[in-house]
Amino acid sequence: MKVFSLFAFLYLLSGAATAQIQTIDDCRIADHFSRNAVDPYILINNIHLSEPIDGEAEQIIHLGDYTIKWINTEEEEVKIKIGEDLFSLKGQKTLNDTEDTEKGEVDFANNWEQARLYNYNGRELIVISMIYHPCVGRGCGIKFILVYDLRTKTKNFFGCFRGTNAADLYNFGDGKLQYAGNTYHEGFDGPADDMTISYMKTLYEFNENGIFSQNKDRSGNPYFIKNISYLVKKQTTTEANWPYKM
């Protein structure tokens, strides 16, 4: 998990008119996510990732009792087959905004990086990290995540740019299975046109239908943690509307 250097933690009370400001140490947010990450039952890394894909290719992933096929077609389309469920990445978009207000185009990915099997309260989910490889420039910072519910065959896609631990699922102590979506922003929009870079995490909660939906407070505002770095001032602050104690 990315460790943020923090000045202060701004905790916006749900539905409240004023905010309570708390000073926290540098590792508090990172520790919060690390402690509440759910351990996968099985984790497999793609040891053949360094081998370029040229044209049509098929990779088989054995994940416990499940067989996954990663298929690259001659038309440069990626298809995934989990059991007997065959589907394409073409036209798929992420649930979260990956950069600013833009949804990620999942079919940018051409290879898998890691596959995980989760067993949470008797519910099995497959999580696949996907990247473009070999990459150049900004394309090297892009990662897409498929969270696949084996019971309903529901497919949830997420994405991040320059994020870490993007494949993690969380239980923050209330028994809910959640995902933290990542959004990246950079621009000259700070005080006196200061260059800013921000990383924002937003919560998505898993339901019985196998769908992750954005978790919001009573006022309908999304839960989030946003780290903002001001490059000229060399300051870092964090704003948050977060339902859990750090």
MOSULKA-V880920 format. One line per field, one symbol per residue. phi: phi as a letter, one per 30 degrees, with the letter a starting at -180 (. if undefined). burial: # if it has 24 or more other C-alpha atoms within 12 Angstrom, else .. Layout:
phi=???
burial=???
//
This chain:
phi=.dccdcdacccdddiddccccbdbddcddededddcdddddbbbcddcddddcbidabccccbidccccccccddiccbbbcicccbcddidbddcddbhccdddddddbaccabbccbchiccbcbbdbbcbdbbhdddccbcbcccdddcidcccbbabhcbhdcdcbbdjcidcbbcdcbcbblcbdehhddbbbbbcbdbcdcddiccbddbdddicddabbcbccdddhbbbbcabbdcdd
burial=#..##########..............###.##..###.#.###.#......#.....#.###....#####....######....###..########...################.#...##########.......##########..####################....##########.........###########...######......#########.....########..#
//
